Amino acid sequence: MRRSNIMVPKPHSNFLSVQCSKCGEKVVIFTYSTTDIECKACGQLVAKKTGGKANIMGKVLSVLD
C-alpha cells in the first residue's frame, strides 16, 4: 500500500474568528470551550460552555486552520 492512500481523519474541533454582537470586536475562540468566553472590550458573552461544543453567541467570521 502506498503512503498517499492512507487517509488521515480531520479533527472535529477548530479555532473560530467570532465577532462580538454588541461592539464588533473580533475574538479567536476554540469550538470546544470549557469556560464561558466574554468580549475583552465590552464584557458581552461571545461563547457559552455546554460541556461539549460551545454555543456561539456572536457572528462566526471564519474558521481558522
PDB file of N, H, CA, C and O in Angstrom:
ATOM      1  N   MET A   1       0.843  -1.183   0.000  1.00  0.00           N
ATOM      2  CA  MET A   1       0.000   0.000   0.000  1.00  0.00           C
ATOM      3  C   MET A   1       0.886   1.243   0.000  1.00  0.00           C
ATOM      4  O   MET A   1       1.843   1.337   0.769  1.00  0.00           O
ATOM      5  N   ARG A   2       0.560   2.180  -0.858  1.00  0.00           N
ATOM      6  H   ARG A   2      -0.218   2.104  -1.482  1.00  0.00           H
ATOM      7  CA  ARG A   2       1.351   3.413  -0.944  1.00  0.00           C
ATOM      8  C   ARG A   2       0.960   4.368   0.162  1.00  0.00           C
ATOM      9  O   ARG A   2      -0.170   4.337   0.651  1.00  0.00           O
ATOM     10  N   ARG A   3       1.891   5.214   0.554  1.00  0.00           N
ATOM     11  H   ARG A   3       2.808   5.239   0.157  1.00  0.00           H
ATOM     12  CA  ARG A   3       1.639   6.185   1.629  1.00  0.00           C
ATOM     13  C   ARG A   3       0.581   7.212   1.253  1.00  0.00           C
ATOM     14  O   ARG A   3      -0.120   7.720   2.129  1.00  0.00           O
ATOM     15  N   SER A   4       0.455   7.524  -0.015  1.00  0.00           N
ATOM     16  H   SER A   4       1.025   7.112  -0.726  1.00  0.00           H
ATOM     17  CA  SER A   4      -0.511   8.542  -0.432  1.00  0.00           C
ATOM     18  C   SER A   4      -1.956   8.069  -0.280  1.00  0.00           C
ATOM     19  O   SER A   4      -2.872   8.890  -0.313  1.00  0.00           O
ATOM     20  N   ASN A   5      -2.178   6.773  -0.116  1.00  0.00           N
ATOM     21  H   ASN A   5      -1.433   6.106  -0.090  1.00  0.00           H
ATOM     22  CA  ASN A   5      -3.528   6.242   0.020  1.00  0.00           C
ATOM     23  C   ASN A   5      -4.000   6.171   1.467  1.00  0.00           C
ATOM     24  O   ASN A   5      -5.159   5.833   1.707  1.00  0.00           O
ATOM     25  N   ILE A   6      -3.150   6.474   2.431  1.00  0.00           N
ATOM     26  H   ILE A   6      -2.208   6.748   2.236  1.00  0.00           H
ATOM     27  CA  ILE A   6      -3.530   6.412   3.835  1.00  0.00           C
ATOM     28  C   ILE A   6      -4.369   7.635   4.170  1.00  0.00           C
ATOM     29  O   ILE A   6      -3.927   8.770   3.986  1.00  0.00           O
ATOM     30  N   MET A   7      -5.582   7.400   4.662  1.00  0.00           N
ATOM     31  H   MET A   7      -5.941   6.478   4.811  1.00  0.00           H
ATOM     32  CA  MET A   7      -6.473   8.511   4.995  1.00  0.00           C
ATOM     33  C   MET A   7      -6.245   8.946   6.437  1.00  0.00           C
ATOM     34  O   MET A   7      -6.182   8.112   7.340  1.00  0.00           O
ATOM     35  N   VAL A   8      -6.122  10.241   6.650  1.00  0.00           N
ATOM     36  H   VAL A   8      -6.173  10.920   5.917  1.00  0.00           H
ATOM     37  CA  VAL A   8      -5.945  10.804   7.979  1.00  0.00           C
ATOM     38  C   VAL A   8      -7.228  11.536   8.342  1.00  0.00           C
ATOM     39  O   VAL A   8      -7.647  12.430   7.606  1.00  0.00           O
ATOM     40  N   PRO A   9      -7.867  11.181   9.460  1.00  0.00           N
ATOM     41  CA  PRO A   9      -9.126  11.838   9.815  1.00  0.00           C
ATOM     42  C   PRO A   9      -8.918  13.304  10.197  1.00  0.00           C
ATOM     43  O   PRO A   9      -7.917  13.659  10.819  1.00  0.00           O
ATOM     44  N   LYS A  10      -9.878  14.147   9.813  1.00  0.00           N
ATOM     45  H   LYS A  10     -10.691  13.858   9.308  1.00  0.00           H
ATOM     46  CA  LYS A  10      -9.822  15.564  10.179  1.00  0.00           C
ATOM     47  C   LYS A  10     -10.396  15.735  11.577  1.00  0.00           C
ATOM     48  O   LYS A  10     -11.320  15.015  11.956  1.00  0.00           O
ATOM     49  N   PRO A  11      -9.865  16.673  12.348  1.00  0.00           N
ATOM     50  CA  PRO A  11     -10.408  16.894  13.690  1.00  0.00           C
ATOM     51  C   PRO A  11     -11.795  17.532  13.629  1.00  0.00           C
ATOM     52  O   PRO A  11     -12.126  18.230  12.670  1.00  0.00           O
ATOM     53  N   HIS A  12     -12.593  17.288  14.655  1.00  0.00           N
ATOM     54  H   HIS A  12     -12.324  16.721  15.434  1.00  0.00           H
ATOM     55  CA  HIS A  12     -13.937  17.855  14.738  1.00  0.00           C
ATOM     56  C   HIS A  12     -13.920  19.257  15.353  1.00  0.00           C
ATOM     57  O   HIS A  12     -14.939  19.948  15.355  1.00  0.00           O
ATOM     58  N   SER A  13     -12.783  19.669  15.866  1.00  0.00           N
ATOM     59  H   SER A  13     -11.955  19.108  15.864  1.00  0.00           H
ATOM     60  CA  SER A  13     -12.684  20.967  16.528  1.00  0.00           C
ATOM     61  C   SER A  13     -11.826  21.917  15.705  1.00  0.00           C
ATOM     62  O   SER A  13     -10.913  21.498  14.994  1.00  0.00           O
ATOM     63  N   ASN A  14     -12.137  23.196  15.815  1.00  0.00           N
ATOM     64  H   ASN A  14     -12.879  23.536  16.392  1.00  0.00           H
ATOM     65  CA  ASN A  14     -11.419  24.233  15.067  1.00  0.00           C
ATOM     66  C   ASN A  14     -11.295  25.479  15.924  1.00  0.00           C
ATOM     67  O   ASN A  14     -11.949  25.615  16.958  1.00  0.00           O
ATOM     68  N   PHE A  15     -10.453  26.371  15.474  1.00  0.00           N
ATOM     69  H   PHE A  15      -9.922  26.260  14.634  1.00  0.00           H
ATOM     70  CA  PHE A  15     -10.432  27.715  16.022  1.00  0.00           C
ATOM     71  C   PHE A  15     -11.324  28.569  15.138  1.00  0.00           C
ATOM     72  O   PHE A  15     -11.299  28.443  13.914  1.00  0.00           O
ATOM     73  N   LEU A  16     -12.112  29.438  15.759  1.00  0.00           N
ATOM     74  H   LEU A  16     -12.133  29.540  16.754  1.00  0.00           H
ATOM     75  CA  LEU A  16     -13.043  30.294  15.036  1.00  0.00           C
ATOM     76  C   LEU A  16     -12.737  31.759  15.305  1.00  0.00           C
ATOM     77  O   LEU A  16     -12.366  32.130  16.418  1.00  0.00           O
ATOM     78  N   SER A  17     -12.892  32.579  14.292  1.00  0.00           N
ATOM     79  H   SER A  17     -13.194  32.278  13.387  1.00  0.00           H
ATOM     80  CA  SER A  17     -12.839  34.023  14.458  1.00  0.00           C
ATOM     81  C   SER A  17     -14.283  34.482  14.595  1.00  0.00           C
ATOM     82  O   SER A  17     -15.077  34.342  13.665  1.00  0.00           O
ATOM     83  N   VAL A  18     -14.626  35.041  15.777  1.00  0.00           N
ATOM     84  H   VAL A  18     -13.981  35.155  16.532  1.00  0.00           H
ATOM     85  CA  VAL A  18     -16.005  35.416  16.090  1.00  0.00           C
ATOM     86  C   VAL A  18     -16.070  36.911  16.370  1.00  0.00           C
ATOM     87  O   VAL A  18     -15.191  37.466  17.030  1.00  0.00           O
ATOM     88  N   GLN A  19     -17.120  37.558  15.864  1.00  0.00           N
ATOM     89  H   GLN A  19     -17.833  37.106  15.328  1.00  0.00           H
ATOM     90  CA  GLN A  19     -17.322  38.986  16.081  1.00  0.00           C
ATOM     91  C   GLN A  19     -18.365  39.180  17.175  1.00  0.00           C
ATOM     92  O   GLN A  19     -19.429  38.561  17.144  1.00  0.00           O
ATOM     93  N   CYS A  20     -18.055  40.038  18.138  1.00  0.00           N
ATOM     94  H   CYS A  20     -17.191  40.541  18.162  1.00  0.00           H
ATOM     95  CA  CYS A  20     -18.979  40.348  19.224  1.00  0.00           C
ATOM     96  C   CYS A  20     -20.229  41.022  18.649  1.00  0.00           C
ATOM     97  O   CYS A  20     -20.129  41.905  17.797  1.00  0.00           O
ATOM     98  N   SER A  21     -21.401  40.599  19.119  1.00  0.00           N
ATOM     99  H   SER A  21     -21.482  39.882  19.811  1.00  0.00           H
ATOM    100  CA  SER A  21     -22.659  41.146  18.596  1.00  0.00           C
ATOM    101  C   SER A  21     -22.942  42.550  19.120  1.00  0.00           C
ATOM    102  O   SER A  21     -23.743  43.279  18.534  1.00  0.00           O
ATOM    103  N   LYS A  22     -22.294  42.934  20.213  1.00  0.00           N
ATOM    104  H   LYS A  22     -21.644  42.341  20.688  1.00  0.00           H
ATOM    105  CA  LYS A  22     -22.557  44.247  20.812  1.00  0.00           C
ATOM    106  C   LYS A  22     -21.628  45.337  20.279  1.00  0.00           C
ATOM    107  O   LYS A  22     -22.090  46.391  19.842  1.00  0.00           O
ATOM    108  N   CYS A  23     -20.297  45.080  20.317  1.00  0.00           N
ATOM    109  H   CYS A  23     -19.921  44.224  20.672  1.00  0.00           H
ATOM    110  CA  CYS A  23     -19.350  46.140  19.950  1.00  0.00           C
ATOM    111  C   CYS A  23     -18.590  45.867  18.652  1.00  0.00           C
ATOM    112  O   CYS A  23     -17.935  46.770  18.131  1.00  0.00           O
ATOM    113  N   GLY A  24     -18.660  44.643  18.116  1.00  0.00           N
ATOM    114  H   GLY A  24     -19.192  43.909  18.539  1.00  0.00           H
ATOM    115  CA  GLY A  24     -17.987  44.340  16.854  1.00  0.00           C
ATOM    116  C   GLY A  24     -16.541  43.903  16.998  1.00  0.00           C
ATOM    117  O   GLY A  24     -15.865  43.707  15.987  1.00  0.00           O
ATOM    118  N   GLU A  25     -16.044  43.744  18.208  1.00  0.00           N
ATOM    119  H   GLU A  25     -16.593  43.903  19.029  1.00  0.00           H
ATOM    120  CA  GLU A  25     -14.671  43.296  18.454  1.00  0.00           C
ATOM    121  C   GLU A  25     -14.515  41.852  17.979  1.00  0.00           C
ATOM    122  O   GLU A  25     -15.416  41.034  18.163  1.00  0.00           O
ATOM    123  N   LYS A  26     -13.361  41.540  17.365  1.00  0.00           N
ATOM    124  H   LYS A  26     -12.629  42.204  17.216  1.00  0.00           H
ATOM    125  CA  LYS A  26     -13.094  40.180  16.890  1.00  0.00           C
ATOM    126  C   LYS A  26     -12.361  39.395  17.965  1.00  0.00           C
ATOM    127  O   LYS A  26     -11.429  39.904  18.588  1.00  0.00           O
ATOM    128  N   VAL A  27     -12.790  38.137  18.184  1.00  0.00           N
ATOM    129  H   VAL A  27     -13.547  37.724  17.678  1.00  0.00           H
ATOM    130  CA  VAL A  27     -12.214  37.259  19.193  1.00  0.00           C
ATOM    131  C   VAL A  27     -11.948  35.907  18.537  1.00  0.00           C
ATOM    132  O   VAL A  27     -12.784  35.416  17.779  1.00  0.00           O
ATOM    133  N   VAL A  28     -10.795  35.301  18.819  1.00  0.00           N
ATOM    134  H   VAL A  28     -10.116  35.700  19.434  1.00  0.00           H
ATOM    135  CA  VAL A  28     -10.494  33.959  18.336  1.00  0.00           C
ATOM    136  C   VAL A  28     -10.780  32.982  19.475  1.00  0.00           C
ATOM    137  O   VAL A  28     -10.230  33.113  20.568  1.00  0.00           O
ATOM    138  N   ILE A  29     -11.650  31.997  19.206  1.00  0.00           N
ATOM    139  H   ILE A  29     -12.097  31.890  18.317  1.00  0.00           H
ATOM    140  CA  ILE A  29     -12.042  31.036  20.237  1.00  0.00           C
ATOM    141  C   ILE A  29     -11.922  29.616  19.694  1.00  0.00           C
ATOM    142  O   ILE A  29     -11.817  29.415  18.484  1.00  0.00           O
ATOM    143  N   PHE A  30     -11.940  28.634  20.591  1.00  0.00           N
ATOM    144  H   PHE A  30     -12.025  28.797  21.574  1.00  0.00           H
ATOM    145  CA  PHE A  30     -11.905  27.219  20.251  1.00  0.00           C
ATOM    146  C   PHE A  30     -13.334  26.682  20.299  1.00  0.00           C
ATOM    147  O   PHE A  30     -14.108  27.076  21.171  1.00  0.00           O
ATOM    148  N   THR A  31     -13.691  25.798  19.384  1.00  0.00           N
ATOM    149  H   THR A  31     -13.062  25.478  18.675  1.00  0.00           H
ATOM    150  CA  THR A  31     -15.077  25.326  19.303  1.00  0.00           C
ATOM    151  C   THR A  31     -15.524  24.561  20.542  1.00  0.00           C
ATOM    152  O   THR A  31     -16.685  24.659  20.940  1.00  0.00           O
ATOM    153  N   TYR A  32     -14.625  23.802  21.157  1.00  0.00           N
ATOM    154  H   TYR A  32     -13.682  23.721  20.835  1.00  0.00           H
ATOM    155  CA  TYR A  32     -14.966  23.054  22.363  1.00  0.00           C
ATOM    156  C   TYR A  32     -14.393  23.792  23.566  1.00  0.00           C
ATOM    157  O   TYR A  32     -13.325  23.436  24.066  1.00  0.00           O
ATOM    158  N   SER A  33     -15.087  24.800  24.024  1.00  0.00           N
ATOM    159  H   SER A  33     -15.954  25.089  23.619  1.00  0.00           H
ATOM    160  CA  SER A  33     -14.618  25.635  25.118  1.00  0.00           C
ATOM    161  C   SER A  33     -15.083  25.079  26.461  1.00  0.00           C
ATOM    162  O   SER A  33     -16.208  24.596  26.584  1.00  0.00           O
ATOM    163  N   THR A  34     -14.219  25.150  27.458  1.00  0.00           N
ATOM    164  H   THR A  34     -13.304  25.542  27.358  1.00  0.00           H
ATOM    165  CA  THR A  34     -14.571  24.661  28.797  1.00  0.00           C
ATOM    166  C   THR A  34     -14.988  25.795  29.730  1.00  0.00           C
ATOM    167  O   THR A  34     -15.380  25.541  30.868  1.00  0.00           O
ATOM    168  N   THR A  35     -14.910  27.033  29.270  1.00  0.00           N
ATOM    169  H   THR A  35     -14.591  27.240  28.345  1.00  0.00           H
ATOM    170  CA  THR A  35     -15.337  28.185  30.065  1.00  0.00           C
ATOM    171  C   THR A  35     -16.173  29.119  29.193  1.00  0.00           C
ATOM    172  O   THR A  35     -16.095  29.072  27.965  1.00  0.00           O
ATOM    173  N   ASP A  36     -16.967  29.962  29.836  1.00  0.00           N
ATOM    174  H   ASP A  36     -17.030  30.000  30.834  1.00  0.00           H
ATOM    175  CA  ASP A  36     -17.693  30.995  29.110  1.00  0.00           C
ATOM    176  C   ASP A  36     -16.679  32.039  28.640  1.00  0.00           C
ATOM    177  O   ASP A  36     -15.796  32.438  29.398  1.00  0.00           O
ATOM    178  N   ILE A  37     -16.811  32.474  27.392  1.00  0.00           N
ATOM    179  H   ILE A  37     -17.529  32.150  26.776  1.00  0.00           H
ATOM    180  CA  ILE A  37     -15.876  33.439  26.826  1.00  0.00           C
ATOM    181  C   ILE A  37     -16.589  34.764  26.639  1.00  0.00           C
ATOM    182  O   ILE A  37     -17.639  34.834  26.001  1.00  0.00           O
ATOM    183  N   GLU A  38     -16.007  35.817  27.203  1.00  0.00           N
ATOM    184  H   GLU A  38     -15.153  35.760  27.722  1.00  0.00           H
ATOM    185  CA  GLU A  38     -16.575  37.158  27.104  1.00  0.00           C
ATOM    186  C   GLU A  38     -15.699  38.042  26.228  1.00  0.00           C
ATOM    187  O   GLU A  38     -14.499  37.801  26.097  1.00  0.00           O
ATOM    188  N   CYS A  39     -16.295  39.055  25.635  1.00  0.00           N
ATOM    189  H   CYS A  39     -17.270  39.251  25.742  1.00  0.00           H
ATOM    190  CA  CYS A  39     -15.571  40.033  24.834  1.00  0.00           C
ATOM    191  C   CYS A  39     -14.650  40.828  25.749  1.00  0.00           C
ATOM    192  O   CYS A  39     -15.058  41.244  26.834  1.00  0.00           O
ATOM    193  N   LYS A  40     -13.418  41.040  25.322  1.00  0.00           N
ATOM    194  H   LYS A  40     -13.087  40.703  24.441  1.00  0.00           H
ATOM    195  CA  LYS A  40     -12.458  41.781  26.142  1.00  0.00           C
ATOM    196  C   LYS A  40     -12.771  43.274  26.190  1.00  0.00           C
ATOM    197  O   LYS A  40     -12.397  43.956  27.143  1.00  0.00           O
ATOM    198  N   ALA A  41     -13.451  43.781  25.174  1.00  0.00           N
ATOM    199  H   ALA A  41     -13.756  43.227  24.399  1.00  0.00           H
ATOM    200  CA  ALA A  41     -13.735  45.210  25.116  1.00  0.00           C
ATOM    201  C   ALA A  41     -14.972  45.603  25.928  1.00  0.00           C
ATOM    202  O   ALA A  41     -14.935  46.575  26.683  1.00  0.00           O
ATOM    203  N   CYS A  42     -16.080  44.842  25.774  1.00  0.00           N
ATOM    204  H   CYS A  42     -16.110  44.053  25.161  1.00  0.00           H
ATOM    205  CA  CYS A  42     -17.332  45.274  26.406  1.00  0.00           C
ATOM    206  C   CYS A  42     -17.880  44.296  27.450  1.00  0.00           C
ATOM    207  O   CYS A  42     -18.783  44.656  28.205  1.00  0.00           O
ATOM    208  N   GLY A  43     -17.355  43.070  27.509  1.00  0.00           N
ATOM    209  H   GLY A  43     -16.621  42.778  26.895  1.00  0.00           H
ATOM    210  CA  GLY A  43     -17.813  42.106  28.504  1.00  0.00           C
ATOM    211  C   GLY A  43     -19.018  41.280  28.085  1.00  0.00           C
ATOM    212  O   GLY A  43     -19.522  40.481  28.874  1.00  0.00           O
ATOM    213  N   GLN A  44     -19.488  41.459  26.854  1.00  0.00           N
ATOM    214  H   GLN A  44     -19.079  42.109  26.213  1.00  0.00           H
ATOM    215  CA  GLN A  44     -20.624  40.692  26.324  1.00  0.00           C
ATOM    216  C   GLN A  44     -20.219  39.226  26.154  1.00  0.00           C
ATOM    217  O   GLN A  44     -19.081  38.943  25.781  1.00  0.00           O
ATOM    218  N   LEU A  45     -21.131  38.294  26.423  1.00  0.00           N
ATOM    219  H   LEU A  45     -22.055  38.524  26.726  1.00  0.00           H
ATOM    220  CA  LEU A  45     -20.865  36.870  26.271  1.00  0.00           C
ATOM    221  C   LEU A  45     -20.768  36.522  24.782  1.00  0.00           C
ATOM    222  O   LEU A  45     -21.701  36.775  24.019  1.00  0.00           O
ATOM    223  N   VAL A  46     -19.628  35.940  24.371  1.00  0.00           N
ATOM    224  H   VAL A  46     -18.870  35.735  24.990  1.00  0.00           H
ATOM    225  CA  VAL A  46     -19.390  35.577  22.975  1.00  0.00           C
ATOM    226  C   VAL A  46     -19.646  34.089  22.756  1.00  0.00           C
ATOM    227  O   VAL A  46     -20.191  33.704  21.721  1.00  0.00           O
ATOM    228  N   ALA A  47     -19.256  33.241  23.726  1.00  0.00           N
ATOM    229  H   ALA A  47     -18.814  33.555  24.566  1.00  0.00           H
ATOM    230  CA  ALA A  47     -19.483  31.798  23.630  1.00  0.00           C
ATOM    231  C   ALA A  47     -19.806  31.255  25.010  1.00  0.00           C
ATOM    232  O   ALA A  47     -19.188  31.643  26.001  1.00  0.00           O
ATOM    233  N   LYS A  48     -20.778  30.356  25.067  1.00  0.00           N
ATOM    234  H   LYS A  48     -21.280  30.040  24.262  1.00  0.00           H
ATOM    235  CA  LYS A  48     -21.199  29.773  26.336  1.00  0.00           C
ATOM    236  C   LYS A  48     -20.834  28.294  26.362  1.00  0.00           C
ATOM    237  O   LYS A  48     -21.090  27.571  25.399  1.00  0.00           O
ATOM    238  N   LYS A  49     -20.235  27.843  27.464  1.00  0.00           N
ATOM    239  H   LYS A  49     -20.027  28.430  28.247  1.00  0.00           H
ATOM    240  CA  LYS A  49     -19.847  26.436  27.585  1.00  0.00           C
ATOM    241  C   LYS A  49     -21.087  25.560  27.709  1.00  0.00           C
ATOM    242  O   LYS A  49     -22.112  25.986  28.242  1.00  0.00           O
ATOM    243  N   THR A  50     -20.980  24.321  27.206  1.00  0.00           N
ATOM    244  H   THR A  50     -20.148  23.975  26.773  1.00  0.00           H
ATOM    245  CA  THR A  50     -22.098  23.388  27.270  1.00  0.00           C
ATOM    246  C   THR A  50     -21.660  22.011  27.753  1.00  0.00           C
ATOM    247  O   THR A  50     -22.496  21.127  27.936  1.00  0.00           O
ATOM    248  N   GLY A  51     -20.371  21.820  27.959  1.00  0.00           N
ATOM    249  H   GLY A  51     -19.691  22.538  27.811  1.00  0.00           H
ATOM    250  CA  GLY A  51     -19.862  20.500  28.297  1.00  0.00           C
ATOM    251  C   GLY A  51     -19.362  19.776  27.060  1.00  0.00           C
ATOM    252  O   GLY A  51     -18.734  18.722  27.167  1.00  0.00           O
ATOM    253  N   GLY A  52     -19.633  20.323  25.902  1.00  0.00           N
ATOM    254  H   GLY A  52     -20.143  21.179  25.815  1.00  0.00           H
ATOM    255  CA  GLY A  52     -19.192  19.792  24.618  1.00  0.00           C
ATOM    256  C   GLY A  52     -18.839  20.967  23.735  1.00  0.00           C
ATOM    257  O   GLY A  52     -18.022  21.813  24.098  1.00  0.00           O
ATOM    258  N   LYS A  53     -19.461  21.010  22.577  1.00  0.00           N
ATOM    259  H   LYS A  53     -20.125  20.323  22.282  1.00  0.00           H
ATOM    260  CA  LYS A  53     -19.242  22.118  21.656  1.00  0.00           C
ATOM    261  C   LYS A  53     -19.909  23.374  22.206  1.00  0.00           C
ATOM    262  O   LYS A  53     -21.068  23.331  22.620  1.00  0.00           O
ATOM    263  N   ALA A  54     -19.190  24.482  22.212  1.00  0.00           N
ATOM    264  H   ALA A  54     -18.249  24.517  21.876  1.00  0.00           H
ATOM    265  CA  ALA A  54     -19.696  25.727  22.792  1.00  0.00           C
ATOM    266  C   ALA A  54     -20.803  26.332  21.931  1.00  0.00           C
ATOM    267  O   ALA A  54     -20.801  26.182  20.709  1.00  0.00           O
ATOM    268  N   ASN A  55     -21.750  27.017  22.577  1.00  0.00           N
ATOM    269  H   ASN A  55     -21.752  27.139  23.570  1.00  0.00           H
ATOM    270  CA  ASN A  55     -22.774  27.782  21.856  1.00  0.00           C
ATOM    271  C   ASN A  55     -22.186  29.143  21.525  1.00  0.00           C
ATOM    272  O   ASN A  55     -21.815  29.894  22.427  1.00  0.00           O
ATOM    273  N   ILE A  56     -22.100  29.462  20.260  1.00  0.00           N
ATOM    274  H   ILE A  56     -22.402  28.852  19.528  1.00  0.00           H
ATOM    275  CA  ILE A  56     -21.525  30.726  19.797  1.00  0.00           C
ATOM    276  C   ILE A  56     -22.627  31.777  19.792  1.00  0.00           C
ATOM    277  O   ILE A  56     -23.641  31.612  19.113  1.00  0.00           O
ATOM    278  N   MET A  57     -22.435  32.855  20.543  1.00  0.00           N
ATOM    279  H   MET A  57     -21.612  32.990  21.094  1.00  0.00           H
ATOM    280  CA  MET A  57     -23.425  33.926  20.631  1.00  0.00           C
ATOM    281  C   MET A  57     -23.180  35.027  19.595  1.00  0.00           C
ATOM    282  O   MET A  57     -24.108  35.743  19.217  1.00  0.00           O
ATOM    283  N   GLY A  58     -21.947  35.161  19.141  1.00  0.00           N
ATOM    284  H   GLY A  58     -21.193  34.579  19.447  1.00  0.00           H
ATOM    285  CA  GLY A  58     -21.607  36.197  18.166  1.00  0.00           C
ATOM    286  C   GLY A  58     -21.687  35.668  16.747  1.00  0.00           C
ATOM    287  O   GLY A  58     -22.188  34.567  16.516  1.00  0.00           O
ATOM    288  N   LYS A  59     -21.193  36.449  15.796  1.00  0.00           N
ATOM    289  H   LYS A  59     -20.786  37.343  15.984  1.00  0.00           H
ATOM    290  CA  LYS A  59     -21.192  36.090  14.381  1.00  0.00           C
ATOM    291  C   LYS A  59     -19.857  35.417  14.044  1.00  0.00           C
ATOM    292  O   LYS A  59     -18.797  35.990  14.298  1.00  0.00           O
ATOM    293  N   VAL A  60     -19.900  34.211  13.477  1.00  0.00           N
ATOM    294  H   VAL A  60     -20.761  33.745  13.270  1.00  0.00           H
ATOM    295  CA  VAL A  60     -18.689  33.498  13.098  1.00  0.00           C
ATOM    296  C   VAL A  60     -18.194  34.104  11.772  1.00  0.00           C
ATOM    297  O   VAL A  60     -18.887  34.049  10.757  1.00  0.00           O
ATOM    298  N   LEU A  61     -16.987  34.680  11.803  1.00  0.00           N
ATOM    299  H   LEU A  61     -16.423  34.724  12.628  1.00  0.00           H
ATOM    300  CA  LEU A  61     -16.425  35.308  10.616  1.00  0.00           C
ATOM    301  C   LEU A  61     -15.695  34.306   9.740  1.00  0.00           C
ATOM    302  O   LEU A  61     -15.860  34.311   8.520  1.00  0.00           O
ATOM    303  N   SER A  62     -14.884  33.439  10.355  1.00  0.00           N
ATOM    304  H   SER A  62     -14.751  33.434  11.346  1.00  0.00           H
ATOM    305  CA  SER A  62     -14.155  32.448   9.576  1.00  0.00           C
ATOM    306  C   SER A  62     -13.671  31.300  10.472  1.00  0.00           C
ATOM    307  O   SER A  62     -13.585  31.431  11.693  1.00  0.00           O
ATOM    308  N   VAL A  63     -13.361  30.180   9.826  1.00  0.00           N
ATOM    309  H   VAL A  63     -13.431  30.074   8.834  1.00  0.00           H
ATOM    310  CA  VAL A  63     -12.788  29.023  10.502  1.00  0.00           C
ATOM    311  C   VAL A  63     -11.294  29.048  10.216  1.00  0.00           C
ATOM    312  O   VAL A  63     -10.881  29.075   9.057  1.00  0.00           O
ATOM    313  N   LEU A  64     -10.483  29.040  11.269  1.00  0.00           N
ATOM    314  H   LEU A  64     -10.818  29.018  12.211  1.00  0.00           H
ATOM    315  CA  LEU A  64      -9.039  29.117  11.110  1.00  0.00           C
ATOM    316  C   LEU A  64      -8.441  27.715  11.089  1.00  0.00           C
ATOM    317  O   LEU A  64      -8.906  26.824  11.800  1.00  0.00           O
ATOM    318  N   ASP A  65      -7.413  27.525  10.275  1.00  0.00           N
ATOM    319  H   ASP A  65      -7.036  28.249   9.698  1.00  0.00           H
ATOM    320  CA  ASP A  65      -6.745  26.216  10.180  1.00  0.00           C
ATOM    321  C   ASP A  65      -5.641  26.090  11.171  1.00  0.00           C
ATOM    322  O   ASP A  65      -4.976  25.055  11.226  1.00  0.00           O
TER     323      ASP A  65
END
